[in-house]
Amino acid sequence: MSGRIVVGTSSWADPGFIEEWYPEGLDQKELLPYYARHFEGVEVNSTFYGVPSRTVVRRWAEVTPEGFTFDVKLHQALSRHSAEVGTLPKALRDRVDTTPRGRVRPSRDLDRELGRRYLRAVQPLADAGKFSSFLLQLSPAFKPGAKELDELEDLLATLAPHPVAIEFRHRAWLAADRRERTLGWLEDHGAAFVAVDAPEGKPPTLLPRLDAVTRPDLAYLRAHGRNARGWIKGRTVAERFGYRYTKKELRELEGRAERMAEEAGTVRMMFNNNRGSDAPVAAGQMRELLGQEAVAA
């Protein structure tokens, strides 16, 4: 029996969504309830920039229907992006090492402490049965030679038994001579591989369209659009990820997700082509293709 495919977008409060997809004049606090009437899952993007309060997270659980689920993006310091000290919880800011530019230096101690804070923050979602996974979107600077996957062990152990889905942003991890080791490491550590749909090309940040299931209960597919020029040179989210999927391309994605669902209990299919209404429109069309409820235009 094939697993369940949950379709959503990478955020529910993107400015483009508000401008082009949500009904005009909808109050900010009504965005998530409206979104949840049309989709069954969503990625939380705001948590990349800071640990959310339990009060805020509790409201997410309260205003969404039963069966709706969240994937929570982990802090930029955990994914090895350049993070300002001010993005950390106040209690941690004086306890971390920093670069001369005032950026956070990653450490296993920080991974464990920050991981524990995310665990506490998402507890209202877990209690409500609405937590799906943590999403770790690694920096392109996290690449073989400069970094080792074992560096992530403490973080994964801290967040267990909750699933962590890992997205690579440097193609060397999936090169022919390393791919098997990379996927094997994820499987051995209980992490879910994040497959991507993105532009194809030679730059190291353009990853191959590789699908793999490394956890039996969870597979993940993020659709970034296929705007190669924007991906490489774009300065804003809309410039990098702006892309309107065609019906033919969506059918390709449908096939990829369905094949992954033959091996995984749940497939998370999240559209990150965030420009205007591109992502919710594509996600709605995908739900139609899958025979699920269509999203409102």
C-alpha positions in Angstrom: 0.0 0.0 0.0 1.4 3.4 -1.0 2.0 6.0 1.7 0.2 9.3 2.1 1.3 12.4 0.1 0.9 15.7 2.0 1.1 18.8 -0.2 1.7 22.3 1.1 4.0 25.3 0.8 7.1 26.6 2.4 5.4 29.2 4.6 1.8 30.4 4.9 2.6 34.1 5.4 4.8 34.9 2.4 4.2 38.5 1.3 3.4 37.3 -2.2 0.7 35.0 -0.9 -0.9 37.9 0.9 -0.7 40.1 -2.2 -2.0 37.6 -4.7 -3.5 34.5 -3.1 -5.3 35.3 0.1 -8.7 37.2 0.0 -8.1 40.9 0.1 -8.3 42.4 3.5 -7.9 39.2 5.4 -6.5 39.8 8.9 -3.0 38.5 9.7 -4.3 36.2 12.4 -6.7 34.6 9.9 -4.0 33.6 7.4 -3.2 30.2 8.9 -6.8 29.2 9.5 -7.6 30.1 5.8 -4.5 28.3 4.5 -5.4 25.2 6.6 -8.8 25.0 4.9 -7.1 24.2 1.6 -3.9 22.3 2.5 -3.0 19.5 5.0 0.5 20.6 5.9 3.0 23.5 5.8 6.6 24.4 6.5 7.3 27.0 9.2 9.8 29.3 7.7 10.0 31.9 10.5 11.7 29.4 12.8 14.8 29.6 10.7 15.3 33.1 12.2 14.6 32.3 15.8 13.1 29.9 18.3 9.3 30.5 18.5 7.5 30.9 21.8 5.3 28.1 23.0 2.4 30.6 23.1 2.7 31.2 19.4 3.1 27.5 18.6 0.1 26.6 20.8 -2.0 29.0 18.7 -0.9 27.3 15.5 -2.2 24.0 16.9 -5.4 25.6 18.1 -6.4 27.3 14.8 -5.7 24.4 12.5 -8.0 21.4 12.0 -7.4 17.9 13.2 -4.9 16.1 10.8 -3.1 19.3 9.8 0.7 19.0 10.3 3.7 21.2 10.5 7.4 20.8 9.4 9.5 23.2 11.5 12.6 24.7 9.9 15.6 24.7 12.3 17.6 27.7 13.2 20.1 29.1 10.7 23.0 28.5 13.2 22.1 24.8 13.3 22.1 24.6 9.5 25.5 26.3 9.4 24.4 29.5 7.8 26.0 32.8 8.9 23.9 33.7 11.9 23.9 36.8 14.0 24.2 36.4 17.7 21.0 38.4 18.2 19.0 35.6 16.5 19.7 33.3 19.4 17.7 33.1 22.6 18.9 35.8 25.0 20.2 33.3 27.5 22.6 31.8 25.0 24.0 35.0 23.5 26.8 35.4 26.0 27.7 31.7 26.0 28.7 31.2 22.3 31.9 31.8 20.4 31.7 34.4 17.6 33.7 35.3 14.6 35.4 38.7 14.3 32.3 39.8 12.4 30.0 38.8 15.3 28.6 35.7 13.7 27.9 32.6 15.7 30.5 29.8 15.6 28.7 26.4 15.5 29.5 23.9 18.3 28.2 20.7 19.6 27.2 22.4 22.8 25.2 24.9 20.9 23.6 22.2 18.8 22.4 20.4 21.9 21.2 23.5 23.8 19.4 25.0 20.8 18.0 21.7 19.9 16.5 21.3 23.3 14.9 24.7 23.0 13.3 23.7 19.7 12.0 20.5 21.3 10.3 22.5 24.1 8.9 25.1 21.6 7.2 22.5 19.4 5.7 20.5 22.2 2.2 22.0 21.7 2.2 20.7 18.2 3.5 17.3 19.3 0.8 17.1 22.0 -1.9 17.9 19.4 -0.6 15.3 16.9 0.3 18.0 14.5 4.1 17.9 14.4 5.6 16.2 11.3 9.4 16.9 11.3 12.2 19.3 11.8 13.7 20.6 8.5 17.5 21.2 8.4 18.3 23.2 5.3 22.1 23.1 5.2 24.1 26.0 4.0 26.0 25.6 0.7 29.1 26.1 2.7 28.5 22.8 4.4 30.4 20.7 1.9 32.6 17.6 1.9 36.1 18.4 3.0 35.2 21.5 4.9 32.5 19.6 6.9 31.6 16.1 8.0 28.2 14.7 8.5 29.2 13.4 11.9 29.2 17.0 13.0 25.3 16.7 13.0 25.2 13.7 15.3 24.6 15.6 18.6 21.8 17.6 17.0 20.0 14.5 15.7 20.4 12.7 19.0 19.0 15.7 20.9 15.9 16.0 18.6 15.2 12.2 18.6 12.8 10.6 18.4 11.3 13.4 16.2 12.3 13.0 12.6 14.8 15.4 11.0 14.7 16.0 7.3 18.0 17.2 5.8 18.3 19.2 2.7 21.8 19.5 1.1 22.7 22.7 -0.8 26.0 21.5 -2.2 25.9 18.9 -4.9 29.2 17.2 -3.9 27.3 15.3 -1.2 25.4 13.5 -4.0 28.3 13.0 -6.4 28.5 9.5 -7.9 31.5 8.6 -5.7 29.8 9.9 -2.5 26.1 9.4 -2.9 25.9 6.0 -1.4 27.8 7.0 1.7 25.7 10.2 2.2 22.4 8.3 1.9 23.7 5.5 4.1 24.7 8.0 6.8 21.2 9.5 6.8 19.7 6.0 7.1 22.0 5.0 9.9 21.2 8.1 11.8 17.4 8.0 11.2 17.4 11.2 9.1 15.1 11.7 6.1 16.7 12.8 2.8 15.1 15.8 1.2 14.8 15.4 -2.5 14.5 18.6 -4.5 13.1 19.8 -7.7 15.3 22.7 -8.8 17.1 24.1 -11.8 19.7 21.8 -13.4 23.2 22.9 -14.1 26.9 22.8 -13.1 27.1 25.3 -10.2 27.6 23.5 -6.9 24.3 24.8 -5.4 22.3 23.1 -8.2 21.5 19.6 -6.9 20.5 16.6 -9.1 16.9 15.5 -9.0 17.6 12.5 -6.9 14.8 10.7 -5.0 15.7 8.5 -2.1 13.9 7.3 1.0 16.1 6.9 4.1 13.4 6.7 6.7 10.5 4.2 6.3 8.0 6.6 7.9 9.0 9.9 6.1 10.1 11.0 2.7 10.5 14.6 1.6 10.3 16.5 -1.7 10.8 20.3 -1.9 9.9 22.0 -5.2 12.0 25.1 -5.6 11.0 25.9 -9.2 13.3 25.7 -12.2 14.5 29.3 -12.6 18.2 28.7 -13.1 19.2 32.3 -13.7 17.3 33.4 -10.6 18.7 30.6 -8.4 22.2 31.7 -9.2 22.0 35.5 -9.5 18.7 36.4 -7.7 19.0 38.6 -4.6 15.5 38.3 -3.3 13.3 35.3 -2.6 11.0 36.1 -5.5 14.0 36.5 -7.9 15.5 33.2 -6.8 12.5 31.0 -6.5 9.9 32.7 -8.8 8.6 30.0 -11.1 5.2 29.0 -12.5 5.1 25.2 -12.9 3.4 23.8 -16.0 0.9 21.0 -15.9 3.5 18.7 -17.5 6.1 19.5 -14.9 3.6 19.0 -12.1 2.8 15.5 -13.5 6.6 14.8 -13.3 6.6 15.8 -9.6 3.4 13.7 -9.0 5.2 10.7 -10.4 8.3 11.3 -8.2 6.1 11.6 -5.1 4.1 8.5 -5.9 7.3 6.5 -6.3 8.6 7.7 -3.0 5.3 6.8 -1.4 5.8 3.2 -2.4 8.6 3.1 0.2 7.6 5.7 2.8 4.6 6.0 5.0 4.3 9.7 4.4 5.7 11.9 1.7 5.9 15.6 2.4 5.7 17.6 -0.8 6.3 21.3 -0.2 6.4 24.0 -2.8 9.1 26.7 -2.3 8.6 28.6 -5.6 7.7 31.6 -3.5 6.9 34.5 -5.8 3.4 35.9 -5.7 0.9 33.1 -5.8 3.2 30.6 -7.7 3.6 28.2 -4.7 0.0 27.9 -3.5 -1.3 27.7 -7.1 1.2 24.9 -7.9 0.3 23.1 -4.6 -3.4 23.4 -5.3 -2.9 22.0 -8.8 -0.9 19.1 -7.4 -3.7 18.3 -5.0 -6.0 18.1 -7.9 -3.7 15.8 -9.8 -3.5 13.5 -6.7 -7.3 13.4 -6.4 -7.2 15.5 -3.2 -9.3 18.6 -2.5 -8.3 21.5 -4.8 -7.1 24.8 -3.4 -9.1 27.9 -3.9 -8.0 30.1 -6.7 
